[in-house]
Amino acid sequence: MARDEMLQRGGGAVAYLPQQAYDELPSSVRHWAVPVRTDGTFGDWTHEREWRLPMPEGKKRLKIMKP
């Protein structure tokens, strides 16, 4: 999916945040973030440049249609 289409559908890039900043986020937006720890308990995933697309209420999967 192209970035423009992702943004139009309400998607966006994931924020990679230090654990303390992640812990301060309201639970309603934590799905947009990944905690980054350097103590060896969790890897550094910042190389992935992950994007996420919110699912509509009641949906459990997204149907991908090719043009």
All heavy atoms as TSV, in Angstrom:
chain	resi	resn	atom	element	x	y	z
A	1	MET	N	N	0.851	-1.170	0.000
A	1	MET	CA	C	0.000	0.000	0.000
A	1	MET	C	C	0.898	1.234	0.000
A	1	MET	O	O	1.860	1.306	0.760
A	1	MET	CB	C	-0.885	-0.038	1.259
A	1	MET	CG	C	-1.819	1.122	1.362
A	1	MET	SD	S	-2.899	1.079	2.833
A	1	MET	CE	C	-3.917	-0.317	2.485
A	2	ALA	N	N	0.584	2.174	-0.823
A	2	ALA	CA	C	1.354	3.410	-0.897
A	2	ALA	C	C	1.136	4.250	0.360
A	2	ALA	O	O	0.089	4.182	1.001
A	2	ALA	CB	C	0.947	4.216	-2.122
A	3	ARG	N	N	2.137	5.048	0.716
A	3	ARG	CA	C	2.061	5.874	1.921
A	3	ARG	C	C	0.842	6.795	1.893
A	3	ARG	O	O	0.147	6.937	2.900
A	3	ARG	CB	C	3.331	6.685	2.085
A	3	ARG	CG	C	3.298	7.527	3.334
A	3	ARG	CD	C	4.486	8.412	3.540
A	3	ARG	NE	N	5.530	8.272	2.582
A	3	ARG	CZ	C	6.792	8.594	2.798
A	3	ARG	NH1	N	7.157	9.063	3.951
A	3	ARG	NH2	N	7.696	8.460	1.854
A	4	ASP	N	N	0.574	7.445	0.767
A	4	ASP	CA	C	-0.572	8.350	0.675
A	4	ASP	C	C	-1.884	7.629	0.987
A	4	ASP	O	O	-2.738	8.148	1.695
A	4	ASP	CB	C	-0.656	8.989	-0.707
A	4	ASP	CG	C	0.456	9.983	-0.964
A	4	ASP	OD1	O	1.127	10.386	0.013
A	4	ASP	OD2	O	0.643	10.366	-2.123
A	5	GLU	N	N	-2.032	6.414	0.449
A	5	GLU	CA	C	-3.248	5.640	0.699
A	5	GLU	C	C	-3.331	5.244	2.171
A	5	GLU	O	O	-4.406	5.290	2.781
A	5	GLU	CB	C	-3.285	4.400	-0.184
A	5	GLU	CG	C	-4.573	3.631	-0.051
A	5	GLU	CD	C	-4.653	2.436	-0.976
A	5	GLU	OE1	O	-3.728	2.217	-1.785
A	5	GLU	OE2	O	-5.643	1.695	-0.869
A	6	MET	N	N	-2.202	4.850	2.753
A	6	MET	CA	C	-2.172	4.490	4.171
A	6	MET	C	C	-2.637	5.669	5.032
A	6	MET	O	O	-3.459	5.517	5.931
A	6	MET	CB	C	-0.762	4.069	4.570
A	6	MET	CG	C	-0.590	3.759	6.039
A	6	MET	SD	S	-1.358	2.229	6.582
A	6	MET	CE	C	-0.132	1.066	6.049
A	7	LEU	N	N	-2.123	6.865	4.742
A	7	LEU	CA	C	-2.505	8.051	5.502
A	7	LEU	C	C	-3.982	8.391	5.313
A	7	LEU	O	O	-4.666	8.767	6.263
A	7	LEU	CB	C	-1.624	9.238	5.106
A	7	LEU	CG	C	-0.152	9.124	5.518
A	7	LEU	CD1	C	0.668	10.223	4.849
A	7	LEU	CD2	C	-0.007	9.159	7.021
A	8	GLN	N	N	-4.489	8.244	4.083
A	8	GLN	CA	C	-5.903	8.529	3.810
A	8	GLN	C	C	-6.823	7.588	4.581
A	8	GLN	O	O	-7.936	7.947	4.936
A	8	GLN	CB	C	-6.186	8.412	2.314
A	8	GLN	CG	C	-5.600	9.540	1.508
A	8	GLN	CD	C	-5.730	9.305	0.004
A	8	GLN	OE1	O	-6.246	8.286	-0.440
A	8	GLN	NE2	N	-5.246	10.259	-0.770
A	9	ARG	N	N	-6.347	6.379	4.849
A	9	ARG	CA	C	-7.155	5.383	5.564
A	9	ARG	C	C	-6.980	5.460	7.084
A	9	ARG	O	O	-7.486	4.631	7.815
A	9	ARG	CB	C	-6.814	3.983	5.078
A	9	ARG	CG	C	-7.237	3.741	3.646
A	9	ARG	CD	C	-6.759	2.390	3.168
A	9	ARG	NE	N	-7.123	2.159	1.796
A	9	ARG	CZ	C	-8.077	1.320	1.407
A	9	ARG	NH1	N	-8.761	0.639	2.304
A	9	ARG	NH2	N	-8.332	1.167	0.136
A	10	GLY	N	N	-6.221	6.456	7.550
A	10	GLY	CA	C	-6.055	6.642	8.992
A	10	GLY	C	C	-4.840	5.962	9.577
A	10	GLY	O	O	-4.663	5.921	10.784
A	11	GLY	N	N	-3.990	5.403	8.711
A	11	GLY	CA	C	-2.780	4.738	9.177
A	11	GLY	C	C	-1.660	5.725	9.404
A	11	GLY	O	O	-1.787	6.920	9.119
A	12	GLY	N	N	-0.560	5.213	9.908
A	12	GLY	CA	C	0.578	6.080	10.138
A	12	GLY	C	C	1.778	5.308	10.626
A	12	GLY	O	O	1.710	4.107	10.884
A	13	ALA	N	N	2.868	6.011	10.752
A	13	ALA	CA	C	4.120	5.404	11.201
A	13	ALA	C	C	4.082	5.166	12.704
A	13	ALA	O	O	3.481	5.921	13.462
A	13	ALA	CB	C	5.288	6.322	10.855
A	14	VAL	N	N	4.736	4.101	13.115
A	14	VAL	CA	C	4.863	3.777	14.532
A	14	VAL	C	C	5.964	4.635	15.140
A	14	VAL	O	O	6.986	4.895	14.515
A	14	VAL	CB	C	5.204	2.278	14.687
A	14	VAL	CG1	C	5.557	1.939	16.121
A	14	VAL	CG2	C	4.038	1.428	14.208
A	15	ALA	N	N	5.748	5.081	16.369
A	15	ALA	CA	C	6.761	5.845	17.099
A	15	ALA	C	C	7.564	4.888	17.965
A	15	ALA	O	O	7.000	4.091	18.719
A	15	ALA	CB	C	6.099	6.893	17.976
A	16	TYR	N	N	8.888	4.923	17.851
A	16	TYR	CA	C	9.781	4.128	18.695
A	16	TYR	C	C	10.260	5.035	19.806
A	16	TYR	O	O	10.984	5.995	19.565
A	16	TYR	CB	C	10.942	3.592	17.864
A	16	TYR	CG	C	10.463	2.621	16.807
A	16	TYR	CD1	C	10.132	3.062	15.532
A	16	TYR	CD2	C	10.300	1.286	17.101
A	16	TYR	CE1	C	9.670	2.182	14.574
A	16	TYR	CE2	C	9.834	0.397	16.149
A	16	TYR	CZ	C	9.521	0.851	14.889
A	16	TYR	OH	O	9.056	-0.023	13.948
A	17	LEU	N	N	9.814	4.748	21.022
A	17	LEU	CA	C	10.029	5.646	22.143
A	17	LEU	C	C	10.806	4.971	23.269
A	17	LEU	O	O	10.655	3.770	23.494
A	17	LEU	CB	C	8.681	6.098	22.717
A	17	LEU	CG	C	7.726	6.783	21.752
A	17	LEU	CD1	C	6.382	6.995	22.430
A	17	LEU	CD2	C	8.314	8.100	21.290
A	18	PRO	N	N	11.597	5.757	24.017
A	18	PRO	CA	C	12.208	5.210	25.226
A	18	PRO	C	C	11.105	4.698	26.162
A	18	PRO	O	O	9.980	5.212	26.155
A	18	PRO	CB	C	12.937	6.404	25.841
A	18	PRO	CG	C	13.114	7.369	24.718
A	18	PRO	CD	C	11.949	7.152	23.799
A	19	GLN	N	N	11.414	3.687	26.954
A	19	GLN	CA	C	10.419	3.063	27.819
A	19	GLN	C	C	9.664	4.078	28.668
A	19	GLN	O	O	8.448	4.011	28.791
A	19	GLN	CB	C	11.086	2.023	28.725
A	19	GLN	CG	C	10.099	1.252	29.593
A	19	GLN	CD	C	9.170	0.378	28.785
A	19	GLN	OE1	O	9.622	-0.370	27.936
A	19	GLN	NE2	N	7.870	0.461	29.031
A	20	GLN	N	N	10.355	5.043	29.242
A	20	GLN	CA	C	9.704	6.023	30.110
A	20	GLN	C	C	8.655	6.830	29.336
A	20	GLN	O	O	7.550	7.049	29.827
A	20	GLN	CB	C	10.726	6.964	30.732
A	20	GLN	CG	C	10.097	7.971	31.672
A	20	GLN	CD	C	11.128	8.893	32.308
A	20	GLN	OE1	O	12.315	8.759	32.078
A	20	GLN	NE2	N	10.648	9.836	33.101
A	21	ALA	N	N	8.975	7.260	28.134
A	21	ALA	CA	C	8.015	8.014	27.321
A	21	ALA	C	C	6.827	7.135	26.934
A	21	ALA	O	O	5.674	7.581	26.956
A	21	ALA	CB	C	8.696	8.574	26.083
A	22	TYR	N	N	7.106	5.870	26.589
A	22	TYR	CA	C	6.033	4.933	26.243
A	22	TYR	C	C	5.087	4.744	27.427
A	22	TYR	O	O	3.865	4.763	27.274
A	22	TYR	CB	C	6.627	3.595	25.822
A	22	TYR	CG	C	5.597	2.545	25.520
A	22	TYR	CD1	C	4.980	2.488	24.279
A	22	TYR	CD2	C	5.228	1.605	26.480
A	22	TYR	CE1	C	4.018	1.524	23.999
A	22	TYR	CE2	C	4.271	0.646	26.214
A	22	TYR	CZ	C	3.673	0.606	24.976
A	22	TYR	OH	O	2.714	-0.337	24.704
A	23	ASP	N	N	5.646	4.587	28.615
A	23	ASP	CA	C	4.836	4.382	29.822
A	23	ASP	C	C	3.933	5.568	30.121
A	23	ASP	O	O	2.883	5.400	30.739
A	23	ASP	CB	C	5.732	4.114	31.031
A	23	ASP	CG	C	6.435	2.767	30.948
A	23	ASP	OD1	O	5.992	1.904	30.157
A	23	ASP	OD2	O	7.435	2.590	31.666
A	24	GLU	N	N	4.309	6.759	29.680
A	24	GLU	CA	C	3.519	7.962	29.936
A	24	GLU	C	C	2.395	8.168	28.926
A	24	GLU	O	O	1.525	9.016	29.125
A	24	GLU	CB	C	4.434	9.182	29.961
A	24	GLU	CG	C	5.395	9.181	31.137
A	24	GLU	CD	C	6.407	10.305	31.098
A	24	GLU	OE1	O	6.280	11.205	30.237
A	24	GLU	OE2	O	7.330	10.279	31.933
A	25	LEU	N	N	2.389	7.406	27.849
A	25	LEU	CA	C	1.330	7.537	26.843
A	25	LEU	C	C	0.001	7.021	27.378
A	25	LEU	O	O	-0.037	6.019	28.093
A	25	LEU	CB	C	1.673	6.716	25.592
A	25	LEU	CG	C	2.763	7.218	24.681
A	25	LEU	CD1	C	3.013	6.198	23.577
A	25	LEU	CD2	C	2.397	8.559	24.077
A	26	PRO	N	N	-1.094	7.669	27.015
A	26	PRO	CA	C	-2.401	7.115	27.366
A	26	PRO	C	C	-2.594	5.771	26.659
A	26	PRO	O	O	-2.105	5.570	25.539
A	26	PRO	CB	C	-3.395	8.146	26.825
A	26	PRO	CG	C	-2.605	9.359	26.492
A	26	PRO	CD	C	-1.190	8.930	26.298
A	27	SER	N	N	-3.281	4.854	27.293
A	27	SER	CA	C	-3.478	3.528	26.700
A	27	SER	C	C	-4.180	3.611	25.345
A	27	SER	O	O	-3.999	2.744	24.495
A	27	SER	CB	C	-4.246	2.619	27.649
A	27	SER	OG	O	-5.515	3.166	27.928
A	28	SER	N	N	-4.945	4.669	25.127
A	28	SER	CA	C	-5.697	4.806	23.871
A	28	SER	C	C	-4.810	5.034	22.652
A	28	SER	O	O	-5.263	4.898	21.521
A	28	SER	CB	C	-6.704	5.947	23.987
A	28	SER	OG	O	-6.031	7.176	24.204
A	29	VAL	N	N	-3.536	5.389	22.853
A	29	VAL	CA	C	-2.639	5.619	21.714
A	29	VAL	C	C	-1.385	4.739	21.756
A	29	VAL	O	O	-0.530	4.838	20.895
A	29	VAL	CB	C	-2.215	7.100	21.596
A	29	VAL	CG1	C	-3.411	7.982	21.296
A	29	VAL	CG2	C	-1.477	7.572	22.823
A	30	ARG	N	N	-1.282	3.845	22.732
A	30	ARG	CA	C	-0.083	2.995	22.824
A	30	ARG	C	C	0.077	2.060	21.638
A	30	ARG	O	O	1.175	1.626	21.338
A	30	ARG	CB	C	-0.095	2.194	24.123
A	30	ARG	CG	C	0.314	3.020	25.295
A	30	ARG	CD	C	0.598	2.171	26.480
A	30	ARG	NE	N	0.916	3.023	27.608
A	30	ARG	CZ	C	1.009	2.610	28.829
A	30	ARG	NH1	N	0.806	1.342	29.103
A	30	ARG	NH2	N	1.294	3.452	29.789
A	31	HIS	N	N	-0.994	1.758	20.935
A	31	HIS	CA	C	-0.879	0.889	19.761
A	31	HIS	C	C	-0.107	1.573	18.631
A	31	HIS	O	O	0.266	0.934	17.659
A	31	HIS	CB	C	-2.258	0.423	19.279
A	31	HIS	CG	C	-3.172	1.535	18.898
A	31	HIS	ND1	N	-3.929	2.204	19.831
A	31	HIS	CD2	C	-3.438	2.112	17.706
A	31	HIS	CE1	C	-4.637	3.146	19.215
A	31	HIS	NE2	N	-4.356	3.104	17.928
A	32	TRP	N	N	0.161	2.865	18.753
A	32	TRP	CA	C	0.942	3.609	17.761
A	32	TRP	C	C	2.413	3.687	18.165
A	32	TRP	O	O	3.189	4.386	17.522
A	32	TRP	CB	C	0.402	5.022	17.586
A	32	TRP	CG	C	-0.906	5.063	16.871
A	32	TRP	CD1	C	-2.120	5.312	17.416
A	32	TRP	CD2	C	-1.126	4.836	15.481
A	32	TRP	NE1	N	-3.094	5.263	16.452
A	32	TRP	CE2	C	-2.504	4.961	15.242
A	32	TRP	CE3	C	-0.294	4.528	14.405
A	32	TRP	CZ2	C	-3.076	4.796	13.990
A	32	TRP	CZ3	C	-0.868	4.367	13.151
A	32	TRP	CH2	C	-2.241	4.500	12.952
A	33	ALA	N	N	2.806	3.003	19.229
A	33	ALA	CA	C	4.177	3.127	19.724
A	33	ALA	C	C	4.766	1.772	20.068
A	33	ALA	O	O	4.045	0.815	20.345
A	33	ALA	CB	C	4.205	4.028	20.948
A	34	VAL	N	N	6.091	1.716	20.049
A	34	VAL	CA	C	6.848	0.539	20.460
A	34	VAL	C	C	7.909	1.020	21.438
A	34	VAL	O	O	8.658	1.946	21.120
A	34	VAL	CB	C	7.526	-0.143	19.246
A	34	VAL	CG1	C	8.442	-1.269	19.697
A	34	VAL	CG2	C	6.488	-0.653	18.272
A	35	PRO	N	N	7.968	0.398	22.634
A	35	PRO	CA	C	9.012	0.811	23.567
A	35	PRO	C	C	10.369	0.288	23.115
A	35	PRO	O	O	10.488	-0.843	22.664
A	35	PRO	CB	C	8.587	0.171	24.892
A	35	PRO	CG	C	7.752	-0.997	24.501
A	35	PRO	CD	C	7.099	-0.626	23.194
A	36	VAL	N	N	11.367	1.132	23.203
A	36	VAL	CA	C	12.736	0.736	22.845
A	36	VAL	C	C	13.547	0.720	24.128
A	36	VAL	O	O	13.655	1.733	24.819
A	36	VAL	CB	C	13.357	1.720	21.827
A	36	VAL	CG1	C	14.804	1.360	21.554
A	36	VAL	CG2	C	12.562	1.711	20.541
A	37	ARG	N	N	14.077	-0.438	24.445
A	37	ARG	CA	C	14.882	-0.597	25.654
A	37	ARG	C	C	16.297	-0.965	25.254
A	37	ARG	O	O	16.512	-1.646	24.266
A	37	ARG	CB	C	14.293	-1.684	26.540
A	37	ARG	CG	C	12.873	-1.398	26.936
A	37	ARG	CD	C	12.323	-2.511	27.787
A	37	ARG	NE	N	10.869	-2.354	27.857
A	37	ARG	CZ	C	10.030	-3.356	27.988
A	37	ARG	NH1	N	10.467	-4.585	28.061
A	37	ARG	NH2	N	8.748	-3.129	28.053
A	38	THR	N	N	17.236	-0.549	26.022
A	38	THR	CA	C	18.641	-0.870	25.730
A	38	THR	C	C	19.244	-1.762	26.803
A	38	THR	O	O	20.443	-1.966	26.827
A	38	THR	CB	C	19.471	0.423	25.610
A	38	THR	OG1	O	19.344	1.163	26.818
A	38	THR	CG2	C	19.024	1.249	24.426
A	39	ASP	N	N	18.394	-2.326	27.678
A	39	ASP	CA	C	18.908	-3.176	28.748
A	39	ASP	C	C	18.958	-4.652	28.374
A	39	ASP	O	O	19.201	-5.505	29.206
A	39	ASP	CB	C	18.071	-2.990	30.018
A	39	ASP	CG	C	16.615	-3.405	29.831
A	39	ASP	OD1	O	16.252	-3.886	28.744
A	39	ASP	OD2	O	15.842	-3.232	30.783
A	40	GLY	N	N	18.683	-4.968	27.118
A	40	GLY	CA	C	18.763	-6.345	26.654
A	40	GLY	C	C	17.482	-7.147	26.823
A	40	GLY	O	O	17.417	-8.296	26.409
A	41	THR	N	N	16.438	-6.562	27.414
A	41	THR	CA	C	15.193	-7.305	27.608
A	41	THR	C	C	14.275	-7.218	26.398
A	41	THR	O	O	13.323	-7.953	26.295
A	41	THR	CB	C	14.423	-6.792	28.848
A	41	THR	OG1	O	14.104	-5.413	28.658
A	41	THR	CG2	C	15.241	-6.977	30.113
A	42	PHE	N	N	14.552	-6.320	25.482
A	42	PHE	CA	C	13.727	-6.167	24.287
A	42	PHE	C	C	14.599	-5.561	23.210
A	42	PHE	O	O	15.361	-4.647	23.467
A	42	PHE	CB	C	12.536	-5.249	24.600
A	42	PHE	CG	C	11.493	-5.214	23.526
A	42	PHE	CD1	C	10.573	-6.229	23.405
A	42	PHE	CD2	C	11.435	-4.169	22.629
A	42	PHE	CE1	C	9.603	-6.199	22.420
A	42	PHE	CE2	C	10.468	-4.128	21.641
A	42	PHE	CZ	C	9.557	-5.142	21.540
A	43	GLY	N	N	14.490	-6.081	22.006
A	43	GLY	CA	C	15.344	-5.604	20.930
A	43	GLY	C	C	15.013	-4.203	20.444
A	43	GLY	O	O	13.969	-3.645	20.760
A	44	ASP	N	N	15.906	-3.675	19.686
A	44	ASP	CA	C	15.710	-2.366	19.054
A	44	ASP	C	C	15.142	-2.618	17.664
A	44	ASP	O	O	15.820	-3.097	16.778
A	44	ASP	CB	C	17.045	-1.634	18.969
A	44	ASP	CG	C	16.928	-0.274	18.311
A	44	ASP	OD1	O	15.827	0.074	17.839
A	44	ASP	OD2	O	17.930	0.430	18.256
A	45	TRP	N	N	13.869	-2.284	17.486
A	45	TRP	CA	C	13.167	-2.563	16.228
A	45	TRP	C	C	13.083	-1.347	15.319
A	45	TRP	O	O	12.347	-1.340	14.338
A	45	TRP	CB	C	11.749	-3.065	16.541
A	45	TRP	CG	C	11.762	-4.311	17.341
A	45	TRP	CD1	C	11.628	-4.418	18.698
A	45	TRP	CD2	C	11.946	-5.646	16.865
A	45	TRP	NE1	N	11.712	-5.715	19.094
A	45	TRP	CE2	C	11.907	-6.505	17.979
A	45	TRP	CE3	C	12.146	-6.192	15.604
A	45	TRP	CZ2	C	12.059	-7.869	17.868
A	45	TRP	CZ3	C	12.291	-7.557	15.496
A	45	TRP	CH2	C	12.250	-8.380	16.616
A	46	THR	N	N	13.834	-0.303	15.611
A	46	THR	CA	C	13.701	0.934	14.840
A	46	THR	C	C	14.058	0.767	13.372
A	46	THR	O	O	13.630	1.552	12.545
A	46	THR	CB	C	14.552	2.057	15.456
A	46	THR	OG1	O	15.906	1.627	15.554
A	46	THR	CG2	C	14.046	2.433	16.839
A	47	HIS	N	N	14.821	-0.262	13.032
A	47	HIS	CA	C	15.195	-0.483	11.632
A	47	HIS	C	C	13.995	-0.891	10.773
A	47	HIS	O	O	14.056	-0.834	9.559
A	47	HIS	CB	C	16.276	-1.561	11.543
A	47	HIS	CG	C	15.807	-2.903	12.013
A	47	HIS	ND1	N	15.748	-3.233	13.354
A	47	HIS	CD2	C	15.350	-3.975	11.333
A	47	HIS	CE1	C	15.282	-4.468	13.467
A	47	HIS	NE2	N	15.023	-4.940	12.262
A	48	GLU	N	N	12.892	-1.302	11.392
A	48	GLU	CA	C	11.739	-1.790	10.633
A	48	GLU	C	C	10.899	-0.696	9.999
A	48	GLU	O	O	10.199	-0.942	9.043
A	48	GLU	CB	C	10.862	-2.662	11.526
A	48	GLU	CG	C	11.537	-3.958	11.869
A	48	GLU	CD	C	10.563	-4.989	12.366
A	48	GLU	OE1	O	9.351	-4.711	12.436
A	48	GLU	OE2	O	11.026	-6.080	12.689
A	49	ARG	N	N	10.912	0.498	10.552
A	49	ARG	CA	C	10.096	1.599	10.016
A	49	ARG	C	C	8.657	1.148	9.787
A	49	ARG	O	O	8.090	1.279	8.705
A	49	ARG	CB	C	10.704	2.137	8.732
A	49	ARG	CG	C	12.090	2.691	8.958
A	49	ARG	CD	C	12.692	3.223	7.702
A	49	ARG	NE	N	14.065	3.613	7.962
A	49	ARG	CZ	C	14.933	3.882	7.033
A	49	ARG	NH1	N	14.581	3.843	5.776
A	49	ARG	NH2	N	16.152	4.212	7.346
A	50	GLU	N	N	8.089	0.632	10.829
A	50	GLU	CA	C	6.763	0.020	10.784
A	50	GLU	C	C	5.643	1.051	10.649
A	50	GLU	O	O	5.686	2.107	11.245
A	50	GLU	CB	C	6.580	-0.774	12.080
A	50	GLU	CG	C	5.277	-1.476	12.206
A	50	GLU	CD	C	5.186	-2.237	13.512
A	50	GLU	OE1	O	6.183	-2.356	14.240
A	50	GLU	OE2	O	4.079	-2.706	13.807
A	51	TRP	N	N	4.646	0.688	9.863
A	51	TRP	CA	C	3.429	1.480	9.725
A	51	TRP	C	C	2.258	0.609	10.145
A	51	TRP	O	O	2.299	-0.609	9.987
A	51	TRP	CB	C	3.247	1.915	8.269
A	51	TRP	CG	C	4.152	3.032	7.875
A	51	TRP	CD1	C	5.516	3.007	7.857
A	51	TRP	CD2	C	3.778	4.333	7.475
A	51	TRP	NE1	N	6.010	4.214	7.456
A	51	TRP	CE2	C	4.953	5.055	7.214
A	51	TRP	CE3	C	2.557	4.966	7.304
A	51	TRP	CZ2	C	4.948	6.366	6.791
A	51	TRP	CZ3	C	2.558	6.279	6.881
A	51	TRP	CH2	C	3.743	6.968	6.627
A	52	ARG	N	N	1.241	1.231	10.682
A	52	ARG	CA	C	0.062	0.478	11.114
A	52	ARG	C	C	-1.200	1.146	10.579
A	52	ARG	O	O	-1.254	2.342	10.384
A	52	ARG	CB	C	-0.002	0.413	12.643
A	52	ARG	CG	C	1.155	-0.374	13.207
A	52	ARG	CD	C	1.067	-0.525	14.684
A	52	ARG	NE	N	2.245	-1.257	15.148
A	52	ARG	CZ	C	2.543	-1.445	16.411
A	52	ARG	NH1	N	1.761	-0.956	17.353
A	52	ARG	NH2	N	3.620	-2.118	16.745
A	53	LEU	N	N	-2.207	0.303	10.383
A	53	LEU	CA	C	-3.498	0.749	9.879
A	53	LEU	C	C	-4.563	0.303	10.872
A	53	LEU	O	O	-4.694	-0.888	11.143
A	53	LEU	CB	C	-3.764	0.122	8.507
A	53	LEU	CG	C	-5.031	0.513	7.792
A	53	LEU	CD1	C	-5.008	1.991	7.435
A	53	LEU	CD2	C	-5.191	-0.314	6.533
A	54	PRO	N	N	-5.301	1.238	11.473
A	54	PRO	CA	C	-6.337	0.840	12.441
A	54	PRO	C	C	-7.415	-0.005	11.767
A	54	PRO	O	O	-7.790	0.247	10.629
A	54	PRO	CB	C	-6.930	2.165	12.928
A	54	PRO	CG	C	-6.037	3.237	12.428
A	54	PRO	CD	C	-5.248	2.679	11.292
A	55	MET	N	N	-7.891	-0.987	12.487
A	55	MET	CA	C	-8.969	-1.834	11.978
A	55	MET	C	C	-10.313	-1.198	12.322
A	55	MET	O	O	-10.483	-0.664	13.413
A	55	MET	CB	C	-8.892	-3.220	12.623
A	55	MET	CG	C	-7.628	-3.983	12.254
A	55	MET	SD	S	-7.499	-4.334	10.500
A	55	MET	CE	C	-8.852	-5.417	10.257
A	56	PRO	N	N	-11.262	-1.277	11.395
A	56	PRO	CA	C	-12.604	-0.781	11.707
A	56	PRO	C	C	-13.204	-1.579	12.864
A	56	PRO	O	O	-12.872	-2.751	13.056
A	56	PRO	CB	C	-13.383	-1.043	10.414
A	56	PRO	CG	C	-12.351	-1.193	9.348
A	56	PRO	CD	C	-11.140	-1.760	10.034
A	57	GLU	N	N	-14.074	-0.950	13.635
A	57	GLU	CA	C	-14.722	-1.617	14.766
A	57	GLU	C	C	-15.352	-2.934	14.314
A	57	GLU	O	O	-16.022	-2.992	13.293
A	57	GLU	CB	C	-15.815	-0.726	15.359
A	57	GLU	CG	C	-15.300	0.387	16.230
A	57	GLU	CD	C	-14.665	-0.116	17.514
A	57	GLU	OE1	O	-15.186	-1.069	18.143
A	57	GLU	OE2	O	-13.633	0.452	17.891
A	58	GLY	N	N	-15.122	-3.968	15.077
A	58	GLY	CA	C	-15.730	-5.264	14.802
A	58	GLY	C	C	-15.008	-6.111	13.772
A	58	GLY	O	O	-15.373	-7.256	13.556
A	59	LYS	N	N	-13.987	-5.575	13.122
A	59	LYS	CA	C	-13.250	-6.331	12.105
A	59	LYS	C	C	-12.055	-7.012	12.756
A	59	LYS	O	O	-11.396	-6.453	13.616
A	59	LYS	CB	C	-12.759	-5.425	10.979
A	59	LYS	CG	C	-13.864	-4.775	10.193
A	59	LYS	CD	C	-14.526	-5.783	9.295
A	59	LYS	CE	C	-15.588	-5.096	8.440
A	59	LYS	NZ	N	-16.196	-5.970	7.505
A	60	LYS	N	N	-11.754	-8.227	12.321
A	60	LYS	CA	C	-10.621	-8.962	12.858
A	60	LYS	C	C	-9.506	-9.128	11.846
A	60	LYS	O	O	-8.407	-9.517	12.188
A	60	LYS	CB	C	-11.061	-10.329	13.359
A	60	LYS	CG	C	-11.991	-10.214	14.542
A	60	LYS	CD	C	-12.250	-11.531	15.153
A	60	LYS	CE	C	-13.198	-11.311	16.330
A	60	LYS	NZ	N	-13.234	-12.408	17.211
A	61	ARG	N	N	-9.790	-8.843	10.578
A	61	ARG	CA	C	-8.760	-8.961	9.565
A	61	ARG	C	C	-9.034	-7.967	8.434
A	61	ARG	O	O	-10.136	-7.493	8.263
A	61	ARG	CB	C	-8.624	-10.373	9.035
A	61	ARG	CG	C	-9.855	-10.894	8.342
A	61	ARG	CD	C	-9.638	-12.254	7.768
A	61	ARG	NE	N	-9.827	-13.261	8.796
A	61	ARG	CZ	C	-9.737	-14.541	8.581
A	61	ARG	NH1	N	-9.453	-14.983	7.381
A	61	ARG	NH2	N	-9.921	-15.394	9.535
A	62	LEU	N	N	-7.992	-7.686	7.704
A	62	LEU	CA	C	-8.077	-6.735	6.609
A	62	LEU	C	C	-7.980	-7.497	5.292
A	62	LEU	O	O	-7.100	-8.339	5.117
A	62	LEU	CB	C	-6.912	-5.744	6.720
A	62	LEU	CG	C	-6.815	-4.646	5.674
A	62	LEU	CD1	C	-8.005	-3.703	5.801
A	62	LEU	CD2	C	-5.525	-3.881	5.863
A	63	LYS	N	N	-8.886	-7.243	4.386
A	63	LYS	CA	C	-8.855	-7.892	3.081
A	63	LYS	C	C	-8.025	-7.020	2.146
A	63	LYS	O	O	-8.341	-5.852	1.920
A	63	LYS	CB	C	-10.255	-8.062	2.519
A	63	LYS	CG	C	-10.286	-8.785	1.197
A	63	LYS	CD	C	-11.716	-9.016	0.726
A	63	LYS	CE	C	-11.726	-9.773	-0.561
A	63	LYS	NZ	N	-13.081	-10.035	-1.033
A	64	ILE	N	N	-6.952	-7.572	1.623
A	64	ILE	CA	C	-6.073	-6.859	0.709
A	64	ILE	C	C	-6.506	-7.175	-0.721
A	64	ILE	O	O	-6.601	-8.332	-1.101
A	64	ILE	CB	C	-4.594	-7.273	0.895
A	64	ILE	CG1	C	-4.158	-7.075	2.343
A	64	ILE	CG2	C	-3.707	-6.534	-0.082
A	64	ILE	CD1	C	-4.104	-5.626	2.790
A	65	MET	N	N	-6.779	-6.139	-1.485
A	65	MET	CA	C	-7.178	-6.320	-2.872
A	65	MET	C	C	-6.118	-5.694	-3.772
A	65	MET	O	O	-5.761	-4.541	-3.580
A	65	MET	CB	C	-8.541	-5.687	-3.114
A	65	MET	CG	C	-9.627	-6.279	-2.240
A	65	MET	SD	S	-11.225	-5.515	-2.522
A	65	MET	CE	C	-11.614	-6.163	-4.130
A	66	LYS	N	N	-5.645	-6.471	-4.713
A	66	LYS	CA	C	-4.646	-5.957	-5.653
A	66	LYS	C	C	-5.341	-5.189	-6.770
A	66	LYS	O	O	-6.408	-5.574	-7.203
A	66	LYS	CB	C	-3.823	-7.109	-6.222
A	66	LYS	CG	C	-3.007	-7.814	-5.168
A	66	LYS	CD	C	-2.188	-8.906	-5.785
A	66	LYS	CE	C	-1.373	-9.591	-4.710
A	66	LYS	NZ	N	-0.547	-10.631	-5.253
A	67	PRO	N	N	-4.702	-4.099	-7.230
A	67	PRO	CA	C	-5.311	-3.315	-8.307
A	67	PRO	C	C	-5.391	-4.085	-9.612
A	67	PRO	O	O	-4.718	-4.985	-9.877
A	67	PRO	CB	C	-4.403	-2.105	-8.451
A	67	PRO	CG	C	-3.187	-2.360	-7.657
A	67	PRO	CD	C	-3.459	-3.556	-6.800
